[in-house]
């Protein structure tokens, strides 16, 4: 069986692969730069959006990380890791009270899905 991808799909797949390589190499700003058009093209793809949020977080683009994490949670309200990352992002911004709420939610969701 041969699978044919359109040039857009190949382009997005290649960008995803390259972004992953930059993320693994700890070049988070470059990973984010590559992922931005991927997320713009397929905003419903939560894996790409989470990697973009993580790239923003690790490159200290905290308001951008927050924006992406809130979008993930809006689409998948029980995504435990997004809650955890949002809590940590808010902590790094000095918003400790707001962060505590998200961290409690992350803990609750993790416990629910672990059992």
MMTF fields as JSON, N, C-alpha, C and O atoms, coordinates in Angstrom:
{
  "mmtfVersion": "1.0.0",
  "mmtfProducer": "UNKNOWN",
  "numBonds": 459,
  "numAtoms": 460,
  "numGroups": 115,
  "numChains": 1,
  "numModels": 1,
  "chainsPerModel": [1],
  "groupsPerChain": [115],
  "chainIdList": ["A"],
  "bondAtomList": [4, 2, 8, 6, 12, 10, 16, 14, 20, 18, 24, 22, 28, 26, 32, 30, 36, 34, 40, 38, 44, 42, 48, 46, 52, 50, 56, 54, 60, 58, 64, 62, 68, 66, 72, 70, 76, 74, 80, 78, 84, 82, 88, 86, 92, 90, 96, 94, 100, 98, 104, 102, 108, 106, 112, 110, 116, 114, 120, 118, 124, 122, 128, 126, 132, 130, 136, 134, 140, 138, 144, 142, 148, 146, 152, 150, 156, 154, 160, 158, 164, 162, 168, 166, 172, 170, 176, 174, 180, 178, 184, 182, 188, 186, 192, 190, 196, 194, 200, 198, 204, 202, 208, 206, 212, 210, 216, 214, 220, 218, 224, 222, 228, 226, 232, 230, 236, 234, 240, 238, 244, 242, 248, 246, 252, 250, 256, 254, 260, 258, 264, 262, 268, 266, 272, 270, 276, 274, 280, 278, 284, 282, 288, 286, 292, 290, 296, 294, 300, 298, 304, 302, 308, 306, 312, 310, 316, 314, 320, 318, 324, 322, 328, 326, 332, 330, 336, 334, 340, 338, 344, 342, 348, 346, 352, 350, 356, 354, 360, 358, 364, 362, 368, 366, 372, 370, 376, 374, 380, 378, 384, 382, 388, 386, 392, 390, 396, 394, 400, 398, 404, 402, 408, 406, 412, 410, 416, 414, 420, 418, 424, 422, 428, 426, 432, 430, 436, 434, 440, 438, 444, 442, 448, 446, 452, 450, 456, 454],
  "bondOrderList": [1, 1, 1, 1, 1, 1, 1, 1, 1, 1, 1, 1, 1, 1, 1, 1, 1, 1, 1, 1, 1, 1, 1, 1, 1, 1, 1, 1, 1, 1, 1, 1, 1, 1, 1, 1, 1, 1, 1, 1, 1, 1, 1, 1, 1, 1, 1, 1, 1, 1, 1, 1, 1, 1, 1, 1, 1, 1, 1, 1, 1, 1, 1, 1, 1, 1, 1, 1, 1, 1, 1, 1, 1, 1, 1, 1, 1, 1, 1, 1, 1, 1, 1, 1, 1, 1, 1, 1, 1, 1, 1, 1, 1, 1, 1, 1, 1, 1, 1, 1, 1, 1, 1, 1, 1, 1, 1, 1, 1, 1, 1, 1, 1, 1],
  "groupList": [{"groupName": "UNK", "atomNameList": ["N", "CA", "C", "O"], "elementList": ["N", "C", "C", "O"], "formalChargeList": [0, 0, 0, 0], "bondAtomList": [1, 0, 2, 1, 3, 2], "bondOrderList": [1, 1, 2], "singleLetterCode": "X", "chemCompType": "L-PEPTIDE LINKING"}],
  "groupTypeList": [0, 0, 0, 0, 0, 0, 0, 0, 0, 0, 0, 0, 0, 0, 0, 0, 0, 0, 0, 0, 0, 0, 0, 0, 0, 0, 0, 0, 0, 0, 0, 0, 0, 0, 0, 0, 0, 0, 0, 0, 0, 0, 0, 0, 0, 0, 0, 0, 0, 0, 0, 0, 0, 0, 0, 0, 0, 0, 0, 0, 0, 0, 0, 0, 0, 0, 0, 0, 0, 0, 0, 0, 0, 0, 0, 0, 0, 0, 0, 0, 0, 0, 0, 0, 0, 0, 0, 0, 0, 0, 0, 0, 0, 0, 0, 0, 0, 0, 0, 0, 0, 0, 0, 0, 0, 0, 0, 0, 0, 0, 0, 0, 0, 0, 0],
  "groupIdList": [1, 2, 3, 4, 5, 6, 7, 8, 9, 10, 11, 12, 13, 14, 15, 16, 17, 18, 19, 20, 21, 22, 23, 24, 25, 26, 27, 28, 29, 30, 31, 32, 33, 34, 35, 36, 37, 38, 39, 40, 41, 42, 43, 44, 45, 46, 47, 48, 49, 50, 51, 52, 53, 54, 55, 56, 57, 58, 59, 60, 61, 62, 63, 64, 65, 66, 67, 68, 69, 70, 71, 72, 73, 74, 75, 76, 77, 78, 79, 80, 81, 82, 83, 84, 85, 86, 87, 88, 89, 90, 91, 92, 93, 94, 95, 96, 97, 98, 99, 100, 101, 102, 103, 104, 105, 106, 107, 108, 109, 110, 111, 112, 113, 114, 115],
  "secStructList": [7, 7, 7, 7, 7, 7, 2, 2, 2, 2, 2, 2, 2, 2, 2, 2, 2, 2, 2, 2, 2, 2, 2, 2, 6, 6, 7, 2, 2, 2, 2, 2, 2, 2, 2, 2, 2, 2, 2, 2, 2, 7, 6, 6, 7, 2, 2, 2, 2, 2, 2, 2, 2, 2, 2, 2, 2, 2, 6, 6, 7, 2, 2, 2, 2, 2, 2, 2, 2, 2, 2, 2, 2, 2, 2, 7, 6, 6, 7, 2, 2, 2, 2, 2, 2, 2, 2, 2, 2, 2, 2, 2, 6, 6, 7, 2, 2, 2, 2, 2, 2, 2, 2, 2, 2, 2, 2, 2, 2, 2, 2, 2, 2, 2, 7],
  "xCoordList": [0.846, 0.0, 0.892, 1.769, 0.68, 1.445, 0.6, -0.561, 1.206, 0.509, 1.111, 2.327, 0.259, 0.7, 0.295, -0.868, 1.261, 0.998, 1.03, 1.81, 0.184, 0.245, 1.493, 2.09, 1.883, 3.067, 2.899, 3.88, 1.672, 1.432, 1.694, 2.37, 1.167, 1.375, 2.851, 3.351, 3.54, 4.971, 5.703, 6.588, 5.35, 5.99, 5.757, 6.685, 4.539, 4.234, 4.946, 5.461, 4.977, 5.669, 7.161, 7.767, 7.739, 9.161, 9.42, 10.398, 8.56, 8.719, 8.612, 9.385, 7.652, 7.475, 8.749, 9.205, 9.312, 10.532, 11.691, 12.408, 11.872, 12.966, 12.795, 13.764, 11.57, 11.314, 11.679, 12.278, 11.321, 11.673, 13.167, 13.657, 13.898, 15.364, 15.936, 16.831, 15.427, 15.91, 15.532, 16.318, 14.343, 13.927, 14.859, 15.331, 15.121, 16.013, 17.423, 18.115, 17.844, 19.162, 19.14, 20.143, 17.995, 17.796, 17.876, 18.166, 17.617, 17.498, 15.998, 15.364, 15.47, 14.025, 13.448, 12.342, 14.18, 13.685, 13.539, 12.566, 14.493, 14.407, 13.278, 12.567, 13.116, 12.003, 10.679, 9.792, 10.538, 9.301, 9.096, 7.984, 10.15, 10.039, 9.536, 8.722, 10.015, 9.602, 8.172, 7.422, 7.79, 6.463, 5.337, 4.194, 5.63, 4.574, 3.717, 2.492, 4.302, 3.443, 2.736, 1.673, 3.317, 2.659, 1.364, 0.311, 1.455, 0.276, -0.744, -1.95, -0.272, -1.189, -1.936, -3.114, -1.255, -1.854, -2.813, -3.866, -2.458, -3.29, -3.498, -2.932, -4.302, -4.466, -5.098, -4.963, -5.78, -6.396, -5.4, -5.733, -4.195, -3.157, -2.517, -1.646, -2.959, -2.524, -1.08, -0.429, -0.562, 0.84, 1.765, 2.721, 1.487, 2.311, 2.18, 3.167, 0.975, 0.739, 1.451, 1.999, 1.444, 2.145, 3.652, 4.317, 4.193, 5.628, 5.973, 7.025, 5.098, 5.307, 5.282, 6.134, 4.319, 4.238, 5.493, 6.033, 5.959, 7.181, 8.395, 9.277, 8.431, 9.544, 9.529, 10.572, 8.349, 8.22, 8.634, 9.369, 8.173, 8.496, 10.005, 10.559, 10.655, 12.102, 12.934, 14.099, 12.346, 13.073, 12.603, 12.855, 11.918, 11.466, 10.51, 10.469, 9.755, 8.684, 7.382, 6.497, 7.31, 6.288, 4.873, 3.967, 4.649, 3.292, 2.832, 1.648, 3.758, 3.395, 3.103, 2.173, 3.906, 3.654, 2.275, 1.503, 1.977, 0.671, -0.46, -1.434, -0.339, -1.365, -1.6, -2.745, -0.518, -0.646, -1.228, -2.047, -0.81, -1.304, -2.791, -3.534, -3.222, -4.652, -5.451, -6.573, -4.881, -5.559, -5.655, -6.671, -4.619, -4.664, -5.754, -6.564, -5.776, -6.756, -8.178, -9.108, -8.344, -9.674, -10.151, -11.332, -9.233, -9.603, -9.646, -10.407, -8.824, -8.756, -8.656, -7.557, -9.796, -9.811, -9.193, -8.924, -8.96, -8.364, -6.92, -6.386, -6.292, -4.886, -4.011, -3.68, -3.651, -2.939, -1.643, -1.361, -0.854, 0.443, 0.286, 1.109, -0.74, -0.98, -1.297, -0.845, -2.068, -2.355, -1.069, -0.829, -0.256, 1.012, 1.913, 2.461, 2.058, 2.911, 2.363, 3.134, 1.048, 0.46, 0.741, 1.084, 0.6, 0.924, 2.366, 2.649, 3.27, 4.698, 4.999, 5.822, 4.331, 4.514, 4.064, 4.744, 2.93, 2.429, 3.343, 3.549, 3.888, 4.848, 6.053, 6.487, 6.582, 7.757, 7.456, 8.362, 6.177, 5.775, 5.447, 5.037, 5.622, 5.334, 3.864, 3.463, 3.062, 1.612, 1.287, 0.576, 1.821, 1.791, 0.394, 0.113, -0.48, -1.842, -2.593, -3.252, -2.49, -3.141, -2.531, -3.239, -1.212, -0.512, -0.995, -1.142, -1.238, -1.629, -2.892, -3.0, -3.828, -5.071, -4.779, -5.292, -3.959, -3.643, -2.828, -3.008, -1.94, -1.131, -1.995, -1.767, -2.976, -3.91, -4.723, -4.933, -5.172, -5.914, -5.039, -5.502, -3.797, -2.877, -2.707, -2.718, -2.55, -2.387, -3.64, -3.546, -4.794, -6.049, -6.215, -6.598, -5.928, -6.067, -5.051, -5.376, -3.84, -2.815, -3.243, -3.12, -3.743, -4.207, -5.367, -5.452, -6.263, -7.423, -7.008, -7.55, -6.057, -5.679, -4.625, -4.435, -3.938, -2.913, -3.571, -3.051, -4.695, -5.349, -6.129, -6.732],
  "yCoordList": [-1.175, 0.0, 1.239, 1.372, 2.119, 3.349, 4.503, 4.664, 5.297, 6.468, 7.688, 7.878, 8.51, 9.736, 10.915, 11.058, 11.745, 12.932, 14.154, 14.221, 15.1, 16.346, 17.102, 16.789, 18.09, 18.866, 19.602, 19.819, 19.99, 20.664, 19.694, 20.045, 18.47, 17.476, 17.127, 17.006, 16.969, 16.682, 17.839, 17.625, 19.034, 20.203, 20.272, 20.549, 20.024, 20.054, 18.924, 19.123, 17.745, 16.609, 16.9, 16.581, 17.497, 17.839, 18.901, 18.814, 19.879, 20.918, 20.308, 20.648, 19.409, 18.734, 17.972, 18.04, 17.255, 16.48, 17.403, 17.157, 18.457, 19.391, 20.086, 20.259, 20.483, 21.134, 20.193, 20.615, 18.932, 17.939, 17.806, 17.66, 17.856, 17.778, 18.991, 18.844, 20.187, 21.385, 21.354, 21.775, 20.861, 20.77, 19.818, 20.141, 18.661, 17.688, 18.252, 17.905, 19.12, 19.758, 20.968, 21.665, 21.209, 22.316, 23.698, 24.691, 23.749, 25.037, 25.344, 25.23, 25.735, 25.884, 27.029, 26.918, 28.112, 29.251, 28.853, 29.233, 28.1, 27.661, 26.646, 26.675, 25.762, 24.808, 25.555, 25.197, 26.588, 27.385, 28.072, 28.082, 28.643, 29.334, 28.389, 28.778, 27.161, 26.175, 25.714, 25.484, 25.577, 25.059, 26.062, 25.662, 27.339, 28.348, 28.165, 28.17, 28.003, 27.806, 26.449, 26.31, 25.449, 24.142, 24.281, 23.797, 24.944, 25.136, 26.036, 25.821, 27.028, 27.9, 27.106, 27.356, 26.164, 25.361, 24.303, 24.059, 23.683, 22.624, 22.906, 22.215, 23.914, 24.326, 23.255, 23.309, 22.293, 21.234, 20.156, 19.304, 20.179, 19.192, 19.551, 20.418, 18.875, 19.233, 18.854, 19.516, 17.809, 17.449, 18.567, 18.917, 19.118, 20.224, 21.449, 22.131, 21.725, 22.886, 22.708, 23.669, 21.485, 21.239, 21.401, 21.964, 20.91, 21.074, 22.546, 23.0, 23.289, 24.727, 25.395, 26.234, 25.035, 25.605, 25.284, 26.154, 24.054, 23.66, 24.422, 24.816, 24.622, 25.38, 26.816, 27.372, 27.411, 28.772, 28.809, 29.704, 27.86, 27.822, 27.769, 28.549, 26.854, 26.667, 27.804, 27.967, 28.589, 29.748, 31.04, 32.135, 30.902, 32.03, 32.977, 34.168, 32.463, 33.231, 32.844, 32.204, 33.257, 32.72, 33.114, 32.288, 34.331, 34.722, 33.92, 33.605, 33.591, 32.766, 31.331, 30.702, 30.82, 29.474, 29.427, 28.496, 30.435, 30.502, 30.475, 29.741, 31.251, 31.315, 29.939, 29.527, 29.235, 27.921, 26.891, 26.061, 26.944, 25.996, 26.198, 25.229, 27.444, 27.71, 27.191, 26.713, 27.283, 26.754, 25.231, 24.661, 24.573, 23.116, 22.737, 21.85, 23.408, 23.097, 23.367, 22.642, 24.39, 24.677, 23.517, 23.17, 22.917, 21.817, 20.469, 19.58, 20.324, 19.063, 19.391, 19.433, 19.625, 20.126, 19.204, 19.648, 17.942, 17.027, 16.667, 15.694, 17.422, 17.185, 17.596, 18.769, 16.615, 16.862, 17.639, 18.571, 17.272, 17.923, 19.401, 20.225, 19.738, 21.148, 21.953, 23.089, 21.372, 22.047, 22.245, 23.319, 21.203, 21.284, 22.366, 23.197, 22.346, 23.341, 24.75, 25.688, 24.913, 26.24, 26.725, 27.891, 25.846, 26.218, 26.654, 27.664, 25.917, 26.266, 27.561, 28.365, 27.75, 28.982, 30.191, 31.217, 30.062, 31.159, 31.399, 32.545, 30.335, 30.492, 31.316, 32.232, 30.984, 31.706, 33.171, 34.005, 33.483, 34.869, 35.566, 36.726, 34.873, 35.454, 35.461, 36.167, 34.701, 34.646, 33.383, 32.498, 33.317, 32.096, 31.638, 30.44, 32.556, 32.155, 31.544, 30.513, 32.177, 31.648, 30.304, 29.389, 30.193, 28.954, 27.798, 26.673, 28.076, 27.025, 26.302, 25.084, 27.038, 26.427, 25.414, 24.295, 25.81, 24.923, 23.72, 22.616, 23.924, 22.814, 21.806, 20.599, 22.295, 21.387, 20.582, 19.381, 21.248, 20.536, 19.468, 18.355, 19.799, 18.836, 17.622, 16.485, 17.868, 16.769, 15.899, 14.672, 16.524, 15.776, 14.933, 13.766, 15.522, 14.775, 13.647, 12.56, 13.88, 12.832, 11.649, 10.494, 11.944, 10.884, 10.107, 8.89, 10.806, 10.172, 9.2, 8.099, 9.595, 8.765, 7.728, 6.773, 7.893, 6.928, 5.675, 4.574, 5.821, 4.671, 3.831, 2.835],
  "zCoordList": [0.0, 0.0, 0.0, 0.854, -0.926, -1.032, -0.523, -0.9, 0.339, 0.859, 0.199, 0.213, -0.379, -1.016, -0.146, 0.232, 0.162, 0.951, 0.043, -0.907, 0.346, -0.408, 0.025, 1.055, -0.758, -0.421, 0.901, 1.613, 1.242, 2.523, 3.66, 4.627, 3.561, 4.61, 4.758, 5.876, 3.659, 3.729, 4.383, 5.211, 4.028, 4.589, 6.1, 6.86, 6.53, 7.951, 8.682, 9.783, 8.078, 8.69, 8.832, 9.855, 7.819, 7.87, 8.941, 9.683, 9.016, 10.049, 11.443, 12.339, 11.617, 12.9, 13.278, 14.419, 12.322, 12.563, 12.924, 13.895, 12.148, 12.419, 13.764, 14.504, 14.081, 15.37, 16.515, 17.504, 16.38, 17.395, 17.57, 18.69, 16.464, 16.536, 17.269, 18.102, 16.966, 17.649, 19.131, 19.98, 19.441, 20.837, 21.587, 22.677, 21.013, 21.647, 21.83, 22.787, 20.912, 21.009, 21.946, 22.094, 22.572, 23.514, 22.867, 23.535, 21.564, 20.871, 20.797, 19.748, 21.941, 22.091, 21.264, 20.735, 21.152, 20.363, 18.891, 18.239, 18.373, 16.976, 16.799, 15.795, 17.761, 17.699, 17.653, 16.879, 18.473, 18.488, 17.149, 16.62, 16.599, 15.312, 14.224, 13.386, 14.238, 13.239, 13.486, 12.537, 14.753, 15.091, 14.895, 14.676, 14.968, 14.853, 13.605, 13.722, 12.408, 11.231, 11.225, 10.622, 11.89, 11.977, 12.778, 12.363, 13.925, 14.772, 14.07, 14.193, 13.347, 12.604, 11.526, 11.268, 10.911, 9.83, 10.377, 9.789, 11.488, 12.07, 13.566, 14.413, 13.885, 15.288, 16.178, 17.4, 15.582, 16.37, 16.795, 17.619, 16.251, 16.566, 17.913, 17.988, 18.962, 20.306, 20.596, 21.404, 19.962, 20.186, 19.716, 20.408, 18.56, 18.045, 18.939, 19.213, 19.389, 20.249, 21.596, 22.137, 22.139, 23.406, 23.239, 24.109, 22.125, 21.908, 21.721, 22.171, 21.063, 20.921, 22.295, 22.589, 23.133, 24.485, 25.282, 25.967, 25.2, 25.914, 25.377, 26.14, 24.083, 23.482, 23.98, 24.325, 24.017, 24.55, 26.021, 26.439, 26.786, 28.222, 28.436, 29.211, 27.75, 27.935, 27.357, 27.721, 26.462, 25.929, 26.593, 26.089, 27.73, 28.566, 27.845, 28.152, 26.904, 26.255, 26.965, 26.397, 28.215, 29.114, 28.734, 28.845, 28.296, 27.914, 26.698, 26.574, 25.804, 24.642, 25.071, 24.567, 26.007, 26.532, 27.179, 26.952, 27.98, 28.645, 27.616, 27.785, 26.578, 25.539, 24.903, 24.716, 24.572, 23.942, 24.908, 24.513, 26.163, 27.155, 27.416, 27.57, 27.465, 27.645, 26.448, 26.613, 25.252, 24.06, 24.126, 23.728, 24.619, 24.768, 25.761, 25.491, 26.91, 27.953, 27.465, 27.821, 26.666, 26.104, 25.234, 25.25, 24.475, 23.577, 24.295, 23.914, 25.34, 26.095, 27.576, 28.13, 28.224, 29.606, 30.65, 31.766, 30.325, 31.302, 30.954, 31.487, 30.086, 29.73, 30.918, 31.09, 31.718, 32.978, 32.775, 33.528, 31.775, 31.59, 31.215, 31.613, 30.471, 30.129, 31.39, 31.532, 32.299, 33.564, 34.372, 34.923, 34.433, 35.156, 34.565, 35.29, 33.251, 32.582, 32.765, 32.966, 32.699, 32.895, 34.315, 34.517, 35.291, 36.666, 36.805, 37.45, 36.218, 36.293, 35.543, 35.98, 34.422, 33.65, 34.463, 34.495, 35.111, 35.941, 37.145, 37.543, 37.724, 38.82, 38.37, 39.069, 37.207, 36.698, 36.423, 36.398, 36.218, 36.006, 37.322, 37.322, 38.436, 39.738, 40.102, 41.027, 39.404, 39.637, 40.434, 39.958, 41.655, 42.455, 42.853, 42.827, 43.217, 43.611, 42.429, 42.567, 41.289, 40.088, 39.706, 39.287, 39.853, 39.527, 40.395, 39.916, 41.656, 42.597, 42.138, 42.281, 41.596, 41.11, 40.009, 40.031, 39.055, 37.923, 38.38, 37.865, 39.338, 39.84, 40.604, 40.514, 41.348, 42.035, 41.015, 41.187, 39.965, 38.913, 38.256, 38.003, 37.985, 37.368, 38.263, 37.792, 39.556, 40.508, 40.546, 40.571, 40.551, 40.573, 39.31, 39.386, 38.151, 36.896, 36.821, 36.343, 37.279, 37.233, 38.102, 37.694, 39.292, 40.179, 39.597, 39.762, 38.916, 38.306, 37.22, 37.132, 36.396, 35.249, 35.594, 34.841, 36.712, 37.116, 37.671, 37.487, 38.341, 39.01, 38.05, 38.45]
}
